[in-house]
């Protein structure tokens, strides 16, 4: 489902975030170790092994620079992958909104049909009342005229049959309306549940997107810190080279 795919994408992004933080910590640890090594070599600068040690420091530094550059490229690729994940989540959310709009249109159509049935019921009820009035009038005429005319009796019978037929139609329509009301009630209840579920999913996805953006900003901040640390490390190395030249 849409929600499952979004959750899986967010979980994968969170795992990547943990890996990036771990790698960041490893890089910082390596930089600290190299810095301590350089400071130790600076203290022993006047020893006979200074030249060889400086060469060793330079080789280590060049190797570390290469590693850091590779790590930076890889981290940039991870950030781009994270950005694509965020974009996909935004697309999925837009799809969820469109699906909700379709359900809203469906509800409007059901309401329109319900209104039509209601109007038809009212029309039949009016017709039934009219027939009832006509029948009552005929009955009153019969009582007043005290006639037993067969033609009149047949007319009465026809009216009664029509009224009975109309009554049966009304009863059938009432049954259909009750069934429709029951179905509409169930469908509306289901749609409300679906709406609440989609609303909750949307809020969760919004929060997760916000967290993903914060994670992205944190990763960028870590990259900036790594770049600054590499610059500091480079400056220290250049200082060592200058000291070697002056020495």
C-alpha positions as protocol buffer text, in pm:
chain_id: "A"
residue {
  index: 1
  type: UNK
  ca { x: 0 y: 0 z: 0 }
}
residue {
  index: 2
  type: UNK
  ca { x: 95 y: 366 z: -23 }
}
residue {
  index: 3
  type: UNK
  ca { x: 145 y: 402 z: 350 }
}
residue {
  index: 4
  type: UNK
  ca { x: 362 y: 88 z: 365 }
}
residue {
  index: 5
  type: UNK
  ca { x: 582 y: 210 z: 81 }
}
residue {
  index: 6
  type: UNK
  ca { x: 627 y: 548 z: 246 }
}
residue {
  index: 7
  type: UNK
  ca { x: 710 y: 392 z: 581 }
}
residue {
  index: 8
  type: UNK
  ca { x: 965 y: 158 z: 419 }
}
residue {
  index: 9
  type: UNK
  ca { x: 1127 y: 450 z: 239 }
}
residue {
  index: 10
  type: UNK
  ca { x: 1148 y: 653 z: 559 }
}
residue {
  index: 11
  type: UNK
  ca { x: 1289 y: 355 z: 752 }
}
residue {
  index: 12
  type: UNK
  ca { x: 1558 y: 307 z: 487 }
}
residue {
  index: 13
  type: UNK
  ca { x: 1644 y: 677 z: 505 }
}
residue {
  index: 14
  type: UNK
  ca { x: 1671 y: 661 z: 885 }
}
residue {
  index: 15
  type: UNK
  ca { x: 1907 y: 363 z: 857 }
}
residue {
  index: 16
  type: UNK
  ca { x: 2118 y: 559 z: 610 }
}
residue {
  index: 17
  type: UNK
  ca { x: 2122 y: 851 z: 851 }
}
residue {
  index: 18
  type: UNK
  ca { x: 2256 y: 627 z: 1130 }
}
residue {
  index: 19
  type: UNK
  ca { x: 2528 y: 495 z: 897 }
}
residue {
  index: 20
  type: UNK
  ca { x: 2628 y: 847 z: 797 }
}
residue {
  index: 21
  type: UNK
  ca { x: 2650 y: 959 z: 1160 }
}
residue {
  index: 22
  type: UNK
  ca { x: 2867 y: 656 z: 1241 }
}
residue {
  index: 23
  type: UNK
  ca { x: 3096 y: 730 z: 949 }
}
residue {
  index: 24
  type: UNK
  ca { x: 3114 y: 1093 z: 1057 }
}
residue {
  index: 25
  type: UNK
  ca { x: 3225 y: 987 z: 1404 }
}
residue {
  index: 26
  type: UNK
  ca { x: 3488 y: 754 z: 1254 }
}
residue {
  index: 27
  type: UNK
  ca { x: 3625 y: 1035 z: 1038 }
}
residue {
  index: 28
  type: UNK
  ca { x: 3642 y: 1269 z: 1336 }
}
residue {
  index: 29
  type: UNK
  ca { x: 3824 y: 1001 z: 1536 }
}
residue {
  index: 30
  type: UNK
  ca { x: 4075 y: 951 z: 1256 }
}
residue {
  index: 31
  type: UNK
  ca { x: 4133 y: 1325 z: 1229 }
}
residue {
  index: 32
  type: UNK
  ca { x: 4190 y: 1349 z: 1604 }
}
residue {
  index: 33
  type: UNK
  ca { x: 4439 y: 1061 z: 1594 }
}
residue {
  index: 34
  type: UNK
  ca { x: 4631 y: 1219 z: 1309 }
}
residue {
  index: 35
  type: UNK
  ca { x: 4631 y: 1554 z: 1485 }
}
residue {
  index: 36
  type: UNK
  ca { x: 4770 y: 1396 z: 1800 }
}
residue {
  index: 37
  type: UNK
  ca { x: 5033 y: 1218 z: 1594 }
}
residue {
  index: 38
  type: UNK
  ca { x: 5139 y: 1545 z: 1429 }
}
residue {
  index: 39
  type: UNK
  ca { x: 5153 y: 1725 z: 1763 }
}
residue {
  index: 40
  type: UNK
  ca { x: 5368 y: 1445 z: 1900 }
}
residue {
  index: 41
  type: UNK
  ca { x: 5602 y: 1473 z: 1602 }
}
residue {
  index: 42
  type: UNK
  ca { x: 5622 y: 1850 z: 1651 }
}
residue {
  index: 43
  type: UNK
  ca { x: 5737 y: 1799 z: 2010 }
}
residue {
  index: 44
  type: UNK
  ca { x: 6012 y: 1564 z: 1894 }
}
residue {
  index: 45
  type: UNK
  ca { x: 6112 y: 1792 z: 1608 }
}
residue {
  index: 46
  type: UNK
  ca { x: 6473 y: 1835 z: 1725 }
}
residue {
  index: 47
  type: UNK
  ca { x: 6546 y: 1461 z: 1728 }
}
residue {
  index: 48
  type: UNK
  ca { x: 6759 y: 1293 z: 1463 }
}
residue {
  index: 49
  type: UNK
  ca { x: 6456 y: 1110 z: 1323 }
}
residue {
  index: 50
  type: UNK
  ca { x: 6267 y: 1434 z: 1246 }
}
residue {
  index: 51
  type: UNK
  ca { x: 6318 y: 1417 z: 869 }
}
residue {
  index: 52
  type: UNK
  ca { x: 6203 y: 1057 z: 837 }
}
residue {
  index: 53
  type: UNK
  ca { x: 5908 y: 1118 z: 1069 }
}
residue {
  index: 54
  type: UNK
  ca { x: 5802 y: 1427 z: 873 }
}
residue {
  index: 55
  type: UNK
  ca { x: 5806 y: 1224 z: 554 }
}
residue {
  index: 56
  type: UNK
  ca { x: 5592 y: 962 z: 724 }
}
residue {
  index: 57
  type: UNK
  ca { x: 5348 y: 1233 z: 840 }
}
residue {
  index: 58
  type: UNK
  ca { x: 5326 y: 1366 z: 486 }
}
residue {
  index: 59
  type: UNK
  ca { x: 5252 y: 1023 z: 343 }
}
residue {
  index: 60
  type: UNK
  ca { x: 4985 y: 959 z: 606 }
}
residue {
  index: 61
  type: UNK
  ca { x: 4833 y: 1302 z: 544 }
}
residue {
  index: 62
  type: UNK
  ca { x: 4815 y: 1250 z: 166 }
}
residue {
  index: 63
  type: UNK
  ca { x: 4651 y: 914 z: 220 }
}
residue {
  index: 64
  type: UNK
  ca { x: 4400 y: 1064 z: 462 }
}
residue {
  index: 65
  type: UNK
  ca { x: 4317 y: 1345 z: 218 }
}
residue {
  index: 66
  type: UNK
  ca { x: 4237 y: 1088 z: -50 }
}
residue {
  index: 67
  type: UNK
  ca { x: 4017 y: 892 z: 188 }
}
residue {
  index: 68
  type: UNK
  ca { x: 3837 y: 1207 z: 300 }
}
residue {
  index: 69
  type: UNK
  ca { x: 3770 y: 1310 z: -59 }
}
residue {
  index: 70
  type: UNK
  ca { x: 3622 y: 969 z: -136 }
}
residue {
  index: 71
  type: UNK
  ca { x: 3412 y: 986 z: 179 }
}
residue {
  index: 72
  type: UNK
  ca { x: 3288 y: 1332 z: 84 }
}
residue {
  index: 73
  type: UNK
  ca { x: 3180 y: 1211 z: -262 }
}
residue {
  index: 74
  type: UNK
  ca { x: 3004 y: 913 z: -113 }
}
residue {
  index: 75
  type: UNK
  ca { x: 2826 y: 1131 z: 144 }
}
residue {
  index: 76
  type: UNK
  ca { x: 2712 y: 1364 z: -134 }
}
residue {
  index: 77
  type: UNK
  ca { x: 2568 y: 1063 z: -319 }
}
residue {
  index: 78
  type: UNK
  ca { x: 2386 y: 959 z: -3 }
}
residue {
  index: 79
  type: UNK
  ca { x: 2241 y: 1308 z: 32 }
}
residue {
  index: 80
  type: UNK
  ca { x: 2119 y: 1301 z: -328 }
}
residue {
  index: 81
  type: UNK
  ca { x: 1958 y: 961 z: -266 }
}
residue {
  index: 82
  type: UNK
  ca { x: 1788 y: 1103 z: 42 }
}
residue {
  index: 83
  type: UNK
  ca { x: 1657 y: 1398 z: -160 }
}
residue {
  index: 84
  type: UNK
  ca { x: 1508 y: 1159 z: -417 }
}
residue {
  index: 85
  type: UNK
  ca { x: 1340 y: 962 z: -136 }
}
residue {
  index: 86
  type: UNK
  ca { x: 1184 y: 1284 z: -5 }
}
residue {
  index: 87
  type: UNK
  ca { x: 1060 y: 1371 z: -355 }
}
residue {
  index: 88
  type: UNK
  ca { x: 899 y: 1027 z: -391 }
}
residue {
  index: 89
  type: UNK
  ca { x: 724 y: 1071 z: -56 }
}
residue {
  index: 90
  type: UNK
  ca { x: 587 y: 1407 z: -174 }
}
residue {
  index: 91
  type: UNK
  ca { x: 455 y: 1241 z: -493 }
}
residue {
  index: 92
  type: UNK
  ca { x: 288 y: 966 z: -288 }
}
residue {
  index: 93
  type: UNK
  ca { x: 125 y: 1226 z: -64 }
}
residue {
  index: 94
  type: UNK
  ca { x: -11 y: 1412 z: -367 }
}
residue {
  index: 95
  type: UNK
  ca { x: -154 y: 1083 z: -497 }
}
residue {
  index: 96
  type: UNK
  ca { x: -323 y: 1023 z: -160 }
}
residue {
  index: 97
  type: UNK
  ca { x: -480 y: 1372 z: -180 }
}
residue {
  index: 98
  type: UNK
  ca { x: -616 y: 1300 z: -531 }
}
residue {
  index: 99
  type: UNK
  ca { x: -765 y: 970 z: -415 }
}
residue {
  index: 100
  type: UNK
  ca { x: -939 y: 1153 z: -131 }
}
residue {
  index: 101
  type: UNK
  ca { x: -1085 y: 1404 z: -381 }
}
residue {
  index: 102
  type: UNK
  ca { x: -1225 y: 1113 z: -586 }
}
residue {
  index: 103
  type: UNK
  ca { x: -1395 y: 972 z: -276 }
}
residue {
  index: 104
  type: UNK
  ca { x: -1546 y: 1315 z: -205 }
}
residue {
  index: 105
  type: UNK
  ca { x: -1694 y: 1327 z: -558 }
}
residue {
  index: 106
  type: UNK
  ca { x: -1836 y: 978 z: -503 }
}
residue {
  index: 107
  type: UNK
  ca { x: -2009 y: 1095 z: -184 }
}
residue {
  index: 108
  type: UNK
  ca { x: -2160 y: 1389 z: -374 }
}
residue {
  index: 109
  type: UNK
  ca { x: -2299 y: 1152 z: -639 }
}
residue {
  index: 110
  type: UNK
  ca { x: -2453 y: 929 z: -371 }
}
residue {
  index: 111
  type: UNK
  ca { x: -2616 y: 1233 z: -209 }
}
residue {
  index: 112
  type: UNK
  ca { x: -2754 y: 1340 z: -547 }
}
residue {
  index: 113
  type: UNK
  ca { x: -2911 y: 996 z: -600 }
}
residue {
  index: 114
  type: UNK
  ca { x: -3053 y: 1004 z: -250 }
}
residue {
  index: 115
  type: UNK
  ca { x: -3216 y: 1341 z: -324 }
}
residue {
  index: 116
  type: UNK
  ca { x: -3368 y: 1200 z: -644 }
}
residue {
  index: 117
  type: UNK
  ca { x: -3518 y: 903 z: -456 }
}
residue {
  index: 118
  type: UNK
  ca { x: -3653 y: 1137 z: -193 }
}
residue {
  index: 119
  type: UNK
  ca { x: -3818 y: 1356 z: -458 }
}
residue {
  index: 120
  type: UNK
  ca { x: -3968 y: 1050 z: -627 }
}
residue {
  index: 121
  type: UNK
  ca { x: -4104 y: 931 z: -294 }
}
residue {
  index: 122
  type: UNK
  ca { x: -4262 y: 1270 z: -227 }
}
residue {
  index: 123
  type: UNK
  ca { x: -4419 y: 1274 z: -575 }
}
residue {
  index: 124
  type: UNK
  ca { x: -4571 y: 930 z: -524 }
}
residue {
  index: 125
  type: UNK
  ca { x: -4693 y: 1027 z: -181 }
}
residue {
  index: 126
  type: UNK
  ca { x: -4862 y: 1333 z: -330 }
}
residue {
  index: 127
  type: UNK
  ca { x: -5019 y: 1117 z: -597 }
}
residue {
  index: 128
  type: UNK
  ca { x: -5139 y: 874 z: -330 }
}
residue {
  index: 129
  type: UNK
  ca { x: -5296 y: 1159 z: -133 }
}
residue {
  index: 130
  type: UNK
  ca { x: -5468 y: 1281 z: -447 }
}
residue {
  index: 131
  type: UNK
  ca { x: -5606 y: 936 z: -518 }
}
residue {
  index: 132
  type: UNK
  ca { x: -5719 y: 903 z: -160 }
}
residue {
  index: 133
  type: UNK
  ca { x: -5904 y: 1233 z: -182 }
}
residue {
  index: 134
  type: UNK
  ca { x: -6068 y: 1125 z: -504 }
}
residue {
  index: 135
  type: UNK
  ca { x: -6172 y: 796 z: -347 }
}
residue {
  index: 136
  type: UNK
  ca { x: -6315 y: 970 z: -44 }
}
residue {
  index: 137
  type: UNK
  ca { x: -6509 y: 1200 z: -272 }
}
residue {
  index: 138
  type: UNK
  ca { x: -6651 y: 906 z: -463 }
}
residue {
  index: 139
  type: UNK
  ca { x: -6744 y: 732 z: -143 }
}
residue {
  index: 140
  type: UNK
  ca { x: -6917 y: 1044 z: -17 }
}
residue {
  index: 141
  type: UNK
  ca { x: -7100 y: 1077 z: -346 }
}
residue {
  index: 142
  type: UNK
  ca { x: -7208 y: 718 z: -323 }
}
residue {
  index: 143
  type: UNK
  ca { x: -7338 y: 764 z: 31 }
}
residue {
  index: 144
  type: UNK
  ca { x: -7512 y: 1082 z: -62 }
}
residue {
  index: 145
  type: UNK
  ca { x: -7671 y: 946 z: -379 }
}
residue {
  index: 146
  type: UNK
  ca { x: -7736 y: 604 z: -229 }
}
residue {
  index: 147
  type: UNK
  ca { x: -7688 y: 441 z: -562 }
}
residue {
  index: 148
  type: UNK
  ca { x: -7580 y: 90 z: -647 }
}
residue {
  index: 149
  type: UNK
  ca { x: -7496 y: 159 z: -1006 }
}
residue {
  index: 150
  type: UNK
  ca { x: -7267 y: -113 z: -1138 }
}
residue {
  index: 151
  type: UNK
  ca { x: -7069 y: 126 z: -1350 }
}
residue {
  index: 152
  type: UNK
  ca { x: -7004 y: 338 z: -1045 }
}
residue {
  index: 153
  type: UNK
  ca { x: -6899 y: 31 z: -852 }
}
residue {
  index: 154
  type: UNK
  ca { x: -6659 y: -68 z: -1130 }
}
residue {
  index: 155
  type: UNK
  ca { x: -6517 y: 282 z: -1126 }
}
residue {
  index: 156
  type: UNK
  ca { x: -6469 y: 254 z: -753 }
}
residue {
  index: 157
  type: UNK
  ca { x: -6303 y: -80 z: -798 }
}
residue {
  index: 158
  type: UNK
  ca { x: -6062 y: 59 z: -1056 }
}
residue {
  index: 159
  type: UNK
  ca { x: -5972 y: 344 z: -830 }
}
residue {
  index: 160
  type: UNK
  ca { x: -5915 y: 105 z: -545 }
}
residue {
  index: 161
  type: UNK
  ca { x: -5691 y: -111 z: -762 }
}
residue {
  index: 162
  type: UNK
  ca { x: -5493 y: 193 z: -868 }
}
residue {
  index: 163
  type: UNK
  ca { x: -5460 y: 306 z: -509 }
}
residue {
  index: 164
  type: UNK
  ca { x: -5353 y: -42 z: -404 }
}
residue {
  index: 165
  type: UNK
  ca { x: -5100 y: -52 z: -684 }
}
residue {
  index: 166
  type: UNK
  ca { x: -4970 y: 291 z: -592 }
}
residue {
  index: 167
  type: UNK
  ca { x: -4957 y: 188 z: -229 }
}
residue {
  index: 168
  type: UNK
  ca { x: -4759 y: -122 z: -317 }
}
residue {
  index: 169
  type: UNK
  ca { x: -4522 y: 89 z: -525 }
}
residue {
  index: 170
  type: UNK
  ca { x: -4481 y: 329 z: -237 }
}
residue {
  index: 171
  type: UNK
  ca { x: -4416 y: 44 z: 5 }
}
residue {
  index: 172
  type: UNK
  ca { x: -4163 y: -104 z: -234 }
}
residue {
  index: 173
  type: UNK
  ca { x: -4000 y: 234 z: -279 }
}
residue {
  index: 174
  type: UNK
  ca { x: -3992 y: 280 z: 98 }
}
residue {
  index: 175
  type: UNK
  ca { x: -3816 y: -53 z: 131 }
}
residue {
  index: 176
  type: UNK
  ca { x: -3567 y: 46 z: -137 }
}
residue {
  index: 177
  type: UNK
  ca { x: -3509 y: 380 z: 34 }
}
residue {
  index: 178
  type: UNK
  ca { x: -3450 y: 208 z: 368 }
}
residue {
  index: 179
  type: UNK
  ca { x: -3202 y: -28 z: 204 }
}
residue {
  index: 180
  type: UNK
  ca { x: -3034 y: 266 z: 33 }
}
residue {
  index: 181
  type: UNK
  ca { x: -3020 y: 461 z: 360 }
}
residue {
  index: 182
  type: UNK
  ca { x: -2864 y: 162 z: 533 }
}
residue {
  index: 183
  type: UNK
  ca { x: -2609 y: 120 z: 254 }
}
residue {
  index: 184
  type: UNK
  ca { x: -2536 y: 491 z: 250 }
}
residue {
  index: 185
  type: UNK
  ca { x: -2492 y: 490 z: 626 }
}
residue {
  index: 186
  type: UNK
  ca { x: -2246 y: 204 z: 604 }
}
residue {
  index: 187
  type: UNK
  ca { x: -2061 y: 360 z: 311 }
}
residue {
  index: 188
  type: UNK
  ca { x: -2047 y: 699 z: 482 }
}
residue {
  index: 189
  type: UNK
  ca { x: -1914 y: 536 z: 797 }
}
residue {
  index: 190
  type: UNK
  ca { x: -1650 y: 354 z: 594 }
}
residue {
  index: 191
  type: UNK
  ca { x: -1561 y: 672 z: 407 }
}
residue {
  index: 192
  type: UNK
  ca { x: -1527 y: 862 z: 734 }
}
residue {
  index: 193
  type: UNK
  ca { x: -1296 y: 591 z: 866 }
}
residue {
  index: 194
  type: UNK
  ca { x: -1097 y: 601 z: 542 }
}
residue {
  index: 195
  type: UNK
  ca { x: -1079 y: 980 z: 565 }
}
residue {
  index: 196
  type: UNK
  ca { x: -959 y: 966 z: 925 }
}
residue {
  index: 197
  type: UNK
  ca { x: -702 y: 703 z: 829 }
}
residue {
  index: 198
  type: UNK
  ca { x: -579 y: 910 z: 534 }
}
residue {
  index: 199
  type: UNK
  ca { x: -570 y: 1219 z: 752 }
}
residue {
  index: 200
  type: UNK
  ca { x: -362 y: 1036 z: 1013 }
}
residue {
  index: 201
  type: UNK
  ca { x: -134 y: 898 z: 740 }
}
residue {
  index: 202
  type: UNK
  ca { x: -95 y: 1245 z: 595 }
}
residue {
  index: 203
  type: UNK
  ca { x: -5 y: 1393 z: 934 }
}
residue {
  index: 204
  type: UNK
  ca { x: 240 y: 1109 z: 999 }
}
residue {
  index: 205
  type: UNK
  ca { x: 399 y: 1151 z: 658 }
}
residue {
  index: 206
  type: UNK
  ca { x: 422 y: 1526 z: 712 }
}
residue {
  index: 207
  type: UNK
  ca { x: 599 y: 1471 z: 1043 }
}
residue {
  index: 208
  type: UNK
  ca { x: 827 y: 1210 z: 887 }
}
residue {
  index: 209
  type: UNK
  ca { x: 909 y: 1445 z: 599 }
}
residue {
  index: 210
  type: UNK
  ca { x: 991 y: 1715 z: 853 }
}
residue {
  index: 211
  type: UNK
  ca { x: 1219 y: 1473 z: 1037 }
}
residue {
  index: 212
  type: UNK
  ca { x: 1380 y: 1368 z: 709 }
}
residue {
  index: 213
  type: UNK
  ca { x: 1449 y: 1732 z: 624 }
}
residue {
  index: 214
  type: UNK
  ca { x: 1604 y: 1785 z: 966 }
}
residue {
  index: 215
  type: UNK
  ca { x: 1817 y: 1475 z: 910 }
}
residue {
  index: 216
  type: UNK
  ca { x: 1925 y: 1612 z: 574 }
}
residue {
  index: 217
  type: UNK
  ca { x: 2019 y: 1945 z: 734 }
}
residue {
  index: 218
  type: UNK
  ca { x: 2213 y: 1759 z: 1004 }
}
residue {
  index: 219
  type: UNK
  ca { x: 2404 y: 1561 z: 741 }
}
residue {
  index: 220
  type: UNK
  ca { x: 2486 y: 1881 z: 554 }
}
residue {
  index: 221
  type: UNK
  ca { x: 2606 y: 2035 z: 879 }
}
residue {
  index: 222
  type: UNK
  ca { x: 2826 y: 1731 z: 939 }
}
residue {
  index: 223
  type: UNK
  ca { x: 2970 y: 1764 z: 589 }
}
residue {
  index: 224
  type: UNK
  ca { x: 3045 y: 2130 z: 656 }
}
residue {
  index: 225
  type: UNK
  ca { x: 3215 y: 2037 z: 983 }
}
residue {
  index: 226
  type: UNK
  ca { x: 3420 y: 1770 z: 804 }
}
residue {
  index: 227
  type: UNK
  ca { x: 3524 y: 2024 z: 541 }
}
residue {
  index: 228
  type: UNK
  ca { x: 3627 y: 2271 z: 812 }
}
residue {
  index: 229
  type: UNK
  ca { x: 3821 y: 2003 z: 996 }
}
residue {
  index: 230
  type: UNK
  ca { x: 3996 y: 1901 z: 674 }
}
residue {
  index: 231
  type: UNK
  ca { x: 4087 y: 2266 z: 616 }
}
residue {
  index: 232
  type: UNK
  ca { x: 4229 y: 2290 z: 967 }
}
residue {
  index: 233
  type: UNK
  ca { x: 4416 y: 1965 z: 912 }
}
residue {
  index: 234
  type: UNK
  ca { x: 4554 y: 2097 z: 583 }
}
residue {
  index: 235
  type: UNK
  ca { x: 4663 y: 2424 z: 747 }
}
residue {
  index: 236
  type: UNK
  ca { x: 4846 y: 2228 z: 1016 }
}
residue {
  index: 237
  type: UNK
  ca { x: 5017 y: 2018 z: 752 }
}
residue {
  index: 238
  type: UNK
  ca { x: 5126 y: 2331 z: 565 }
}
residue {
  index: 239
  type: UNK
  ca { x: 5255 y: 2471 z: 893 }
}
residue {
  index: 240
  type: UNK
  ca { x: 5462 y: 2156 z: 940 }
}
residue {
  index: 241
  type: UNK
  ca { x: 5601 y: 2188 z: 589 }
}
residue {
  index: 242
  type: UNK
  ca { x: 5693 y: 2550 z: 655 }
}
residue {
  index: 243
  type: UNK
  ca { x: 5863 y: 2449 z: 976 }
}
residue {
  index: 244
  type: UNK
  ca { x: 6054 y: 2181 z: 786 }
}
residue {
  index: 245
  type: UNK
  ca { x: 6170 y: 2432 z: 528 }
}
residue {
  index: 246
  type: UNK
  ca { x: 6271 y: 2685 z: 791 }
}
residue {
  index: 247
  type: UNK
  ca { x: 6440 y: 2409 z: 995 }
}
